[in-house]
Each structure stands twice: as structure tokens, then as C-alpha cells.
């Protein structure tokens, strides 16, 4: 993400944070329509969507497909300390992040199957439906993908583990947002999220743990593939120092 893109994203984040802190936005409030809000902030609608997606991944906003975007109930702290923590997480190696996620999220899925409340199960069902509906829109899909994992963490009924998961989820969103347009298996991803949801809904902790681990290992491979594709796309084409029809002279073998 360029410095300009980062600036625009933080402009949206800071504006909404100020509205929440001043009482201008309350939990459950709907934010203005996209066109109106973008005009007010004097930014493009694409930049606004990026900022809203960032906030949704952090659990501050609740995006309801076809309905609108709302301030989540009980929004987490989004002050500078939170953003600094996200910045520190961005320096982690990808394999380290996935190793941590496999250890943490597999257990969270099992706990969600044991302890998840009906409202949390309903929220998971909604995110699964939204993933199915947005398989042709990678950026929109990613928001619901990340929210699914966040809701699963909170359904574990362990606030310490859920708190540990929140910055990981936010860092996951920020890293994936830059490569998700190159993904090719969103339908497959949506299907396994549905299976995880079913295992949680059926109160099957062992199956939920197994499916979450399977999903994260596949996601690690997919994200590496997306990153490689992105790197190839930005790599300048190889050029020869020698004019067409001229052959590079053979290098003399060094004695030794």
C-alpha cells in the first residue's frame, strides 16, 4: 500500500474514531451512504471502502450487505496504541503469523463449539452467507472472512483469548488486503468456512478444531501464492544489454 493510500485509510479511521469519541456516532448507528460520506471527507469512494473495511476487520464497524454499515455494539479501543500494535505485528514473518493462528484459532473454534451462544452462531451464519454472496468481489469477501474469525474468537467465551485474537485478525486483514485480488479459490474458501460453522453449530469441538486447522494450512499456501503472483506482477521485464541479433560474448573461465 502506498503512502497516499495509507494516509487516506487513516483519514477515514481517525474521522470515525473522533465521531465515536465525541458521541457523534453511537453503537448501532448507521454511517452516511457511501457517496455522501466520501464527498464529506473529500476522498474517493474506493478509499472510503478501504477505510471502512479496515474498521470492520477491527470489529468497530458492522457491514451488512445490501443494508448499510453500522457502528458495532461495544466497539473496541481504536486509539493510537492499537494502531501501533498493528504496526508492530506487520513486521512478523508470514509463517510465524500462521503458526500462531493455527495454535490459537483451532482451540478457539473448539471452544466456540462448546460455548457459543445463539446470537454468536447466528452472526457466524450471517458471515457465511455474505461470503457466499461476495465470492466475485475479493475485497468485500475479505471483510466477511475476517469477521467470521473474529466472531469465532469471541464465541469461545474466553475474553483473554479473544483479546489476543483481535490484533491478529486486524493484522491478517491488512496483510491479505494487498494480495486478495489475485486469489482464485474464494468459493473453496467459503465452503470450508461453512463446514467450520456447521461443526460449531452442531457442538462438535473436535471437528471444528480439525476443520479450522485444515483451513488455516490451506490459507497459508494460498496467501503465499497470492504474494508470489503480486511480486511477479511488479517485477520489471528482463532486458538484454546487447542489441537484437548480437550474442553476449562468452565469459572466460577463471583459473583455479
N, C-alpha and C positions, 0 to 999 in steps of 0.2 A: 504494500500500500504506500503511495507517495505521501510526501509531507502535506500536500494540499488536501488529499483525501482524509488523512488523519485529522487535520485541522477541522474539516467540515464535520467529521464524525463527532469529534469532541465538542464542537459548537452545539450540535443537537443534544448531546448528553448533558452538557452544562446548562443549557437552556431549560431542559425538562427538570433537571435537578433543582434549579433555582425556583421553578414553579412549584415543585413539591415542598421545598423547604419554606417557601413564603405562604403556603396554603392555597396558592392559585390552582393547584391540582390536588385532589383528594383520592384516596384508594377507591377504585371503581369508576372514576371519572373517565369519560371518553375524550381523547385528544381531538383537535380540529381535523377536518378532512385533509387528506394529503396535499392537494393542490393549494388550499388556503394556508396550511401550516408552512409549506415550503416558501410561499410568497412572503409570508410574515418574516421568516428567518432569512430571506433573500438568498436561498440556496436552491439547487436543483432538486427535483423530486427523487432522483437516484441517490443523492447524498442524504436526503431525509430518510429514505428507506434503509440505508446503511446504518445510520444512527439509531433508528428505531429497532432494527434487528439486533444491534449491539445491546441495547437496553432490554430487549425481550430475552436475549440469551442470559443476561444477568438476573432475570426474574423481576425486573422493575416494571416492564410493560407486558400486557397480555394481548397478543394479536389474535383476533377472531376472524377467520377467513370469511369474507363477504359481509361482515358486520361492522368491524372497526377495530381500533386499537385503544386499549383501556389501561389505566394505571392499576397495577396488580394490588390486591389486598395485602397490606403489611409489607411494603417494598423494602428490600434490604438497603443498607447504607451504600451510597454510591459517591461518597466523597473522595477526596484526593488519595487517602490512604488505600482505598480499594483499588483505585486505578494504578497506584504504584505497585501494589501486589501483583496485579495482572501483568504489568510491565516486567516484573522480575520473573514471572512464570514463563514469559515468552522466550526467555533465554535457555530454557530447558531443552534437552535433546528430545526429538520426537519419540524415540524408543523408550526413553525414561518416562515420558508422559503416559504412553500406552501401558507400560509395565505397572505404573501406579494405578491407572484406571482399571486394569484387569483385576488387580488385587482388591481395590476399593469397590468398584461398581458391581462385580459379581456377588459380593457379600450383600451389597445394598439391595440388589434385585431379590435375593433370597429373603432378606428381612421384609421387603415390601410385600412379598407373597404371604408372609406370616402376619404382618401387622397393618398393611394398607387399609385405610378407611374407604368407605364407599365414594366419598367425594373425590378422593385421590384416584381411585380406579376409574371413575367417570372422566376425570381430567386426562388420564392416560389414553382412554378410549377416544377422546376428542382429538388428541395429538396424532394418534394412529390414523384416524380418518383424514386429518389435514395432510398428513404425509402422503396418503394415497391420492389426495386431490391435487397435490403440488409436485408430482414426480417429473413434470415437464418444466418446472421452474426451480432450478437448483438453489438459488438464493432464498426463496421463500421456504422451500423444503427444509433447508438447513436450520431455520429458526425453530420449526416444529420438532426436528430431530433433537436439537439441543434441549428444548423444553421437556421432551419426553424423558431424557436422562435426569434432568433436574427434578422433575416431579417424582420419578422413581426414588431418587435420593431422599426426598422429604417424606415419601411414603414409608420409609424404613422406621420412622418414629424414633430416630436417634438424632437429636439436634446437633450433636458434636460431629458425627459423620456427615450430616447434611451440610454443615458449615464448611467442612473440609472440601466437600464436593463443589460448592458454589464457585470458588475461584478457578477450579479446574475446568468446570463447564464453560466459564467465560473465556478462559484461555483457549479451550478447544474451539469455540466459535470463532475467535479472532484468527486462529491459525487456519482453520478449514475454510473460512470465508474467501481466502485468497486463492484457493485452488478448486473449490467445489464446482465451478462452471465446467471443469474438464472431466467431471465424473461421468461414468457410463452405466452405473448399476443402481440407480435410485429405486427402481421397482423392487429389486432384490433386497435392498436395504429396508424398504418399507415393509416387505414381507416378514423379515426376521424381527423387526420391531413389533409387528402384530403377534408373532409367536411368543415373544417375551411377555407382551401384555397378557396373552391368554394364560400363560403359566402363572403369572402373578394373580390374575383374576380367579384361576382355579385353585389357588392356595397350594401351589406345588413349588416349594423353595428350591429343591434340588434341580428341577427342570429350569427354573428361572435363572439359577446360577449358571448352569451349563450353557444355556442359550446366550446369556449376556457375555460370557467368556468367548464363545464362538463368534458372536457378532463383533466384539472388540478386536479379536485377532484378524478377522476379515477386513475390518475398518482400517487397521494399521497398514495392511498390504495395499488397500485401495488408496489411502492418503499418500503413501509413498509413490504410487503410480501417478497420481494427480500431480504431485510435486515434481516428479521427473518430467512429465509432459509439459508443465509450466516452464521448467528450466530449458527444455529443448526449444520451446516456442520463442524464448527470449534470447537464445544463443545466436550471435551473428553468423551468417553463412561463411563457410571456409572459402578463402580466396588464395589464389596462387601468386607468387611473386614473379612468375615468368609468363611472358606473353603467350597467347594461343599458338600452338604449333611448336613451341620451344620446350625442350625437355630439361628438367633440373639436372645439372651435372652430377655425376656420381661422386660421393664423398670418398676421400682417400681413407683407407683403413689405418687406424693408428697402430703403430708398432707396439708390441708388448707381449 
